[in-house]
Amino acid sequence: ILKDNKKSLFKLKREDIDKNLYEFFKKKEIRNLTDEILKEEVHLKTITISCLLEKILERENWWDNPVFFENLKKPMEKIVLFYIKNERRKNSANTFDPVANFHLSNGASLGGINFCANLTEKGLKESYGMMVNYIYDEKTMETNKLKYSEGIVVIKLL
């Protein structure tokens, strides 16, 4: 999500998160997360939401902290949705994420976003534990493929 590193698998940029702050987070969630981080990082004066996210997601077993878990669930789901809908490969209508691109280009629709669904080392490294479900419906696959080729992601969140 947050890495500016070109080798990162997940290319959502810090500025996209910071610029769309209230699309992802409620003020109460930001306050709760900030208060929790400041318990240990008292030297911080101000912090952007992308920096706050990075500080949380870098922590080992961050999901075991009830404040982090409760206040990141909806925002992380919204961030993943934003990422799949908006992040595109250079000069392409295809989403940057290779798994999403595979399913969407084959006519699937986005069916669900799951918080803390893959807490394996690989799952945390690749997607901070987030997973996405795709729906294949024979009746809509051809239409979905066409829409995706035009840069439109069909969403049928369950």
C-alpha positions as CSV (number, residue, x, y, z in Angstrom):
1,I,0.0,0.0,0.0
2,L,2.3,2.6,1.3
3,K,5.7,1.9,0.0
4,D,7.2,4.3,-2.5
5,N,9.5,1.5,-3.5
6,K,9.1,0.5,-7.2
7,K,9.5,-3.2,-6.3
8,S,6.4,-3.2,-4.1
9,L,3.6,-5.4,-5.3
10,F,0.9,-3.0,-4.0
11,K,1.2,0.4,-5.7
12,L,-1.3,2.6,-4.0
13,K,0.6,5.7,-3.2
14,R,0.8,7.6,0.1
15,E,-0.6,10.7,-1.5
16,D,-3.7,8.8,-2.7
17,I,-4.4,7.7,0.9
18,D,-3.7,11.1,2.4
19,K,-5.7,13.0,-0.3
20,N,-8.7,10.7,0.1
21,L,-8.5,10.5,3.9
22,Y,-12.2,10.9,4.7
23,E,-13.2,8.6,1.9
24,F,-11.5,5.8,3.8
25,F,-11.6,6.9,7.5
26,K,-14.1,8.3,9.9
27,K,-12.7,11.0,12.2
28,K,-13.3,8.7,15.2
29,E,-11.2,5.9,13.6
30,I,-8.4,8.3,13.0
31,R,-8.5,9.6,16.5
32,N,-8.6,6.1,18.0
33,L,-5.7,4.9,15.9
34,T,-3.6,8.0,16.6
35,D,-4.2,7.9,20.3
36,E,-3.1,4.2,20.3
37,I,0.1,4.9,18.4
38,L,0.9,7.9,20.6
39,K,0.9,5.7,23.7
40,E,4.2,4.4,22.4
41,E,5.4,7.0,20.0
42,V,5.1,10.1,22.3
43,H,7.7,12.0,20.3
44,L,5.3,12.4,17.3
45,K,3.7,15.8,16.9
46,T,1.7,15.4,13.7
47,I,1.4,12.4,11.4
48,T,-0.3,11.8,8.1
49,I,-2.8,9.0,7.8
50,S,-0.4,7.1,5.4
51,C,2.4,7.3,7.9
52,L,0.0,6.2,10.7
53,L,-1.0,3.2,8.6
54,E,2.6,2.3,7.9
55,K,3.5,2.5,11.6
56,I,0.6,0.2,12.5
57,L,1.0,-2.3,9.6
58,E,4.7,-2.6,10.2
59,R,4.0,-3.9,13.7
60,E,4.2,-7.6,14.4
61,N,0.8,-9.0,15.0
62,W,-0.9,-5.6,14.7
63,W,-4.3,-7.4,14.3
64,D,-4.1,-8.6,17.9
65,N,-4.5,-5.1,19.2
66,P,-8.3,-4.5,19.5
67,V,-8.0,-0.8,18.8
68,F,-6.1,-1.4,15.5
69,F,-8.4,-4.3,14.5
70,E,-11.7,-2.5,15.1
71,N,-10.6,0.8,13.6
72,L,-8.9,-0.5,10.5
73,K,-11.5,-3.0,9.3
74,K,-13.7,-0.7,7.3
75,P,-11.0,1.7,6.2
76,M,-8.8,-1.1,4.9
77,E,-11.7,-2.6,2.9
78,K,-12.4,0.9,1.4
79,I,-8.7,1.3,0.5
80,V,-8.6,-2.1,-1.2
81,L,-11.7,-1.2,-3.2
82,F,-10.2,2.1,-4.2
83,Y,-7.0,0.4,-5.2
84,I,-8.7,-2.2,-7.4
85,K,-11.1,0.4,-9.0
86,N,-8.4,3.1,-9.6
87,E,-4.8,1.8,-9.8
88,R,-4.0,1.0,-13.4
89,R,-1.0,-0.3,-15.3
90,K,0.8,2.3,-17.3
91,N,-1.0,3.1,-20.5
92,S,-3.6,0.5,-19.8
93,A,-7.2,-0.1,-18.6
94,N,-6.0,-3.1,-16.6
95,T,-5.7,-2.9,-12.8
96,F,-2.2,-3.0,-11.4
97,D,-2.8,-6.0,-9.2
98,P,-2.1,-9.2,-11.1
99,V,-4.6,-11.4,-9.3
100,A,-7.4,-8.8,-9.8
101,N,-6.4,-8.3,-13.4
102,F,-6.6,-12.1,-14.0
103,H,-10.1,-12.5,-12.6
104,L,-11.5,-9.2,-13.9
105,S,-10.1,-9.8,-17.4
106,N,-11.8,-13.2,-17.4
107,G,-15.2,-11.7,-16.7
108,A,-15.5,-11.9,-13.0
109,S,-17.0,-9.2,-10.8
110,L,-15.6,-8.1,-7.5
111,G,-17.6,-9.9,-4.9
112,G,-16.1,-9.3,-1.5
113,I,-13.2,-7.8,0.4
114,N,-12.1,-9.6,3.5
115,F,-10.1,-8.0,6.3
116,C,-7.4,-10.1,8.0
117,A,-8.3,-13.1,5.9
118,N,-4.7,-14.2,5.2
119,L,-2.4,-13.6,8.1
120,T,0.3,-15.8,6.8
121,E,3.8,-14.3,6.2
122,K,3.1,-14.1,2.5
123,G,-0.4,-12.8,2.9
124,L,0.8,-10.0,5.2
125,K,3.7,-9.1,2.9
126,E,1.6,-9.0,-0.3
127,S,-1.6,-7.5,0.9
128,Y,-1.5,-6.8,4.7
129,G,-3.7,-9.8,5.2
130,M,-6.5,-8.6,2.9
131,M,-8.2,-10.9,0.4
132,V,-10.7,-10.4,-2.3
133,N,-13.4,-12.7,-3.6
134,Y,-14.5,-12.7,-7.3
135,I,-17.8,-13.9,-8.7
136,Y,-18.1,-15.7,-12.0
137,D,-21.6,-15.5,-13.5
138,E,-21.9,-17.0,-17.0
139,K,-24.7,-14.6,-17.8
140,T,-22.5,-11.5,-17.2
141,M,-19.0,-12.6,-18.0
142,E,-18.8,-11.3,-21.6
143,T,-20.3,-7.9,-20.5
144,N,-17.9,-7.8,-17.6
145,K,-14.9,-8.5,-19.9
146,L,-16.0,-5.7,-22.2
147,K,-16.5,-3.2,-19.3
148,Y,-13.1,-4.1,-17.8
149,S,-11.4,-3.5,-21.2
150,E,-12.8,0.0,-20.9
151,G,-11.4,0.4,-17.4
152,I,-14.6,-0.3,-15.5
153,V,-14.6,-2.8,-12.6
154,V,-17.9,-4.5,-12.1
155,I,-18.6,-4.6,-8.4
156,K,-21.2,-6.9,-6.7
157,L,-20.1,-6.7,-3.1
158,L,-21.8,-9.4,-1.0
